[in-house]
Amino acid sequence: MFLSAFSDISVAAWTMAATAAFLMGVSKAGLKGMSIFNVTLMALAFGSRASTGLFIPLLIVGDIFAVVYYNRHAQWKYIFKFIPWMILGILVGVLVGKDLPEWEFKWGMVIVIFISLAMLIWWDRRKSQTVPTHWLFSGSMGILAGICTMIGNLAGAFTNIFFLAMRLPKNEFVGTAAWLFFITNLFKLPFHVFVWKTVTVESLLINLRLLPAILLGLILGVFLVKKINEKNYKRFILIVTAIGAVAILFK
């Protein structure tokens, strides 16, 4: 699955992988919405299936930093509301991940993301302080997030929509998302090791070489989050999520 020697990996592949790890660090530090670009770059570097396993240890490193740094801002009531559905989606993703035609997955996800974004923009324009409370909203977003995070580490769009719809302020958004992804990425890890076999000794050695890139991204991300105000932060997430939905088609 992975190239047996580092010398067999091209400079271009290392460059794309290091860029993906750097952007992942920026995202984990609080600039949400970049996960689709990370996934695309890593898939180009090492292949779609192999890249899913390569991401997991790096994601957990970023999660540990995020939960330590933003822990005091976590809103656990939203995690408890969302995570059962997301775990259900992960289990579905484990079962269908091998056989799901890639083009069907791409188009289906793009359509759902844009429909959800349209709903979110409509809520914002209503200027209402009410949030969606029906279980169907959290359930549908959670299941889709779980399926997408298992198959391609692409849960970000759906979790962004859910937390923005809950009207969480910037720091609460980041802190709550940090714990949610830390828990779900740990839950996914055994499936990648024992079922899909995408986390191997070789993949972990590649992860070690990519650690400096993700750490640099984490440092820069913390700095950038402090410079972005609430309004621009939400606008940034909406724009990047929409761009990312299109980028999925070119993965």
Secondary structure as UniProt FT lines:
FT   HELIX           6..8
FT   HELIX           11..28
FT   TURN            29..30
FT   TURN            32..33
FT   HELIX           35..46
FT   HELIX           48..70
FT   HELIX           71..73
FT   HELIX           76..96
FT   TURN            97..99
FT   HELIX           102..126
FT   HELIX           135..152
FT   HELIX           156..165
FT   TURN            166..167
FT   HELIX           170..190
FT   HELIX           191..195
FT   HELIX           201..227
FT   HELIX           230..248
FT   TURN            249..250
//
